[in-house]
Amino acid sequence: MKRWINQMRGTSEKAACERVPFAENVRGDFYVEDGCCTSCGMPSTVAPELFSYASGGHCYVSKQPSNAIEVQQMIEAFEVQDIGCIRYKGRNHAIQMKLVASGEGDQCDGLDHDLKALNEEVKSDRRKKRASDE
């Protein structure tokens, strides 16, 4: 489902520049895109200290990760989210690599050319694995 939504929304550089963070997000590199949340509750199952919910049910990043454990929890939140609302706009290469390796590279607003190519390889490998498992 997440892949279908991302295809419908587009993942081009232009689309990444047009993404708007939900107003309640705290300042920082991780954010939840405005109007995207379906109130699935999944991110808070793996990173409850990092996410909160607005009165209307929209989730947001209420605390930016401040240590390695919290960064790992945030990466796990990317992996369990339903439709790709959590995004990363930072330039930390290690975090970008972790997101690409976990299959969430499309959720980065600005990957350099090499990481974009690696992201495409990871997605292709995952598609092949799913096809062989079926």
N, C-alpha and C positions, 0 to 999 in steps of 0.2 A: 504494500500500500504506500509506504513512504517513497519508494522509487517512483511510483506512478504520480504522486503529488509533485515530487521534485521535477519530473519531466513536464508536467503541466505548467508549473511555475517557471521553469527555465533555470539553468544553472550557469548562464553566461556571466562574464565579467560585468556587463551592463546591469544584469539583474542583481548581482551581488552589491553593486553600488546603490541600488534603489531600495535595499532592505531597510526597514525601519524598526528599531528596537521598541518593544513595549515600554511605555513611559515609566513603569514601576521598577524596571531593572536598575540595579546599582551600577555605578560607573565601573567600566572595566572591559576586558576583551571578550568575555562570555556574555551572551544575551539571549533572550527569547524574542523572536520576531513578533511584532505587533499584529494582532488579528489571526495568528496562526494556531494558537493553542486550542486543543479540543478538550482540555481538562481531564486528560487520561490518567493523571496521577502517577505515571510511571517514573518520571525523573526524581520525584521525592522519595521513591522507594529505595533508591540507591544513594541519593545525596540529599537527605532531608534538611541538613543544615545550610544547603546552598540554594534551595528553591522555596518559594512561598507562593500563595495564591491571592489574587486581588478579589475584591468582593464579587465581581462578576464571574469568577472562576478561572480567569486567565492566569497561567503560571508565569513566573518571572524569576530571574536570578536575583536573590536577595543578599547573597554574599559571594564575592569572588573567591576562588580557591587561593589559599595562602600557604599551602605546604604540599608536599608530594602526595600525601594520602588524599587530600581534597582534590587535587588535580586528577588523580585516578578515579575518584568518585564522579567527577564531572565527565570524564571520558565515558564511564559506565552509563551516565545519564544520557549521553548521546546515543549509546548503543540500544537502550531500552525505549527511547522516545518513539511515539507512534508515527509522526509524520514529518519530522525534521525541522521542528521549530527552534530548537536550541542551535545557536550559531557561535562561531569563533571568528573574531575580526582581528585578532592579534597577529604578531609576526614571530612568535617564539617557534623556532624551527622544531624543537623537540616535541612541543605540543602538536604542531601540525603533523609531524611524522606519526605520532601516536594515533591521531584521528584518521589519517590515511590508512595506517596498518589495521585499524579496527573496522575499516569499511565506511568511515564517516567523513572522508575527505571532502565530499561535496558540501559539507556544512561549514567549511572554511571560506571566509569571504575573499581571501587573497592568497592563493598558493602560487609559488613561483613555477616556472616552466617545468623544472625537473620533478617537482612534487605533483604537478598536474598529470604528468606522464605516468608516474608511479601510481597515482590514484586510479587512473584508467586501467592499468595492469591489474591492480587489486580487484577492481570491480569485475573485470573480465574473468579473472581466476575464480571469483566467487560464483559468477554465473555458470561457468563450466562445471564447478563442483556441484552446484544445485542440480544441473541437468543430469550429471552422472548419478546423483543420488536418487533421481526419480525413476 
